[in-house]
Amino acid sequence: PGGFQRYWLQYGQGSAPEQWIPIGGEHGESVDRNVLENWDTNGLDGLYTLRLTVVGDGGEMHSSVQVLVDNKAPTIRVLSPIPDKMFQPGADEWLSVQVDAQDNVAMDRVEVFIDDQLFDYSTVSPYMVRWMLRRSDAEGAFPIEPWGTHRIHVVAYDTAGNTATSEPITVLSPVCSLSAFLSAASVRKSSAEKLSSKTKISGFFTRALAIDSLCFWPPDTFVPP
């Protein structure tokens, strides 16, 4: 209205509030495309209506808008892998991480971390990423060797920025060594020629997947039955 005098803001729950709660006090300064007031939404959740009242020479004028307040974090559950999952690089091409994440309004994304490093993310349900089990120096590989013990956790984000973090899950893989390979080869003298012709040694890692008992287990893991 002409002859501006003052304005104030209020909010109420739902689309047709029965009660209006003030946001701050009355303001006697005109505002042009700037902040009218700061609204603390802590403890609020759901649909609310904001109402602006402006007083001028012609009386009061009201303008309302509905907003959705979301302070609830998503729920998150890792479906796969299961805790202490055993996998074998070479025999297993990848390790799948599957997540069930839901929100009361809308989900944004799910991020997957391996040993506290961001590995990948998914924006579409069902949320799933695959860790290709190959050496860290391979083209396009994740910079963590797949062998040994690893911890996986996931973080879910909703469209309001609320987050939820899963408990870490440990996955295990046998660590193969050259010494273990040579030990097995010396015991199996009759297979020595076959072993030397079919086993490839690349860098520090011995690929002896077709032969049992060539791998040792890190001290912080259990020995499989």
Secondary structure, DSSP 4 states (H G I P E B T S, - for coil): --S--EEEEEEEESSS-SS-EEEEEEE-S--SSS-------TT--EEEEEEEEEEETTEEEEEEEEEEE--PPPEEEEEESPTTEE--BTTBSEEEEEEEEE-SS-EEEEEEEETTEEEEEE-SSSEEEEEE-S-TTSTT--SS-SSEEEEEEEEEEETTS-EEEPPPEEEEE-EE-HHHHHHHHHH-GGGHHHHHHH-EEETTEEE-TTSTT-EE--TTSPPP-
